[in-house]
Amino acid sequence: MSKSLSVIYQGFYGINNRLPAERIKSIPTDNDPLTELTAAVNVDLDDSGKPSRRDGYALHQSIPGAHDGFAAYGVCIYVMGGVLYRFFPATKVSTPLVNVGNDSKMRYFPAIGRIFFTNDVVVGEVRDGVAALFGTTSVPFKAPLPAGQAIAHQKARLYVAKDKVLWISDVKPLSRVDLRHGFKQFPDPITLIAPSVDGVYVGTDKAIYFGQGGNPLKMPFLKVSDCAALDIPVQYEDATAVKGLQIEGVFPFFTTEDGVCVGLPQGQLLNLTEERYVMPAGTTGASMMREINGQVHYITAYR
């Protein structure tokens, strides 16, 4: 008569990959049936350490080849085959908006009722569901705002990072820059731009800098951390979502090689996960904020 064996998977609270993970035993025994859950997909742990399936999202529509989806102001867009499309969820219909030069990664930033975008080839905006690329200029000492690898908007100006240079647009129009002083040079390639309430955080692949003040053309950028900022979209959340943080306002949350950080006023960078988590190696990723039962989750996927 065969003998059945029950296996109990005992989880731990949170994730700590600074310590070596123990492998799950492939063949449990009667004398040692317990093991530790070290890796799982779509699993949550309750207060007793027992795993349960995590709430997920149902597939709305499959669009082969689509990437870099983004939604703001009631407009949903994505890139496919070098073309920027608008997607209508109610009808599942997609319409092409504009040719964006190639099929590389697209970066977005929503502000003043528009979605600004760049992909190293073009830079432009989506307004009221209509896309337009930024044009040329013939004004002396002015040039078109260059396309780059990061884009953001703050205090009536656009910021675009191209390699090691942070370009800062004119106030009017946003599509051009001043070649005499409309840029800031950084020592390493820029990976993210995160405007905050009193300045701008700029992350490179070596460090994070903060420029404080109202005029971006005059404010100095000072190093506030030696951790590398990862090429993952910035999210914004009310500071009250962070337990124990005695400050009010909406601040940027971004991912570094040392974990998730929140950019507070005056360049105060708070690492929320440095004692428990280190990001693995990768080249690109995505992020989102999700609220369940009053608790805010910052979710990062990096590959």
PyMOL commands that set and color helices and strands:
alter all, ss='L'
color gray80, all
select helices_A, chain A and resi 239-241+265-267
alter helices_A, ss='H'
color red, helices_A
select strands_A, chain A and resi 8-10+34-36+43-45+51-53+67-72+75-80+83-88+93-99+107-111+114-118+123-127+130-133+142-144+150-154+157-162+165-168+176-178+183-185+190-196+199-204+208-212+221-225+235-238+250-256+259-263+269-271+285-292+295-302
alter strands_A, ss='S'
color yellow, strands_A
deselect
rebuild
show_as cartoon
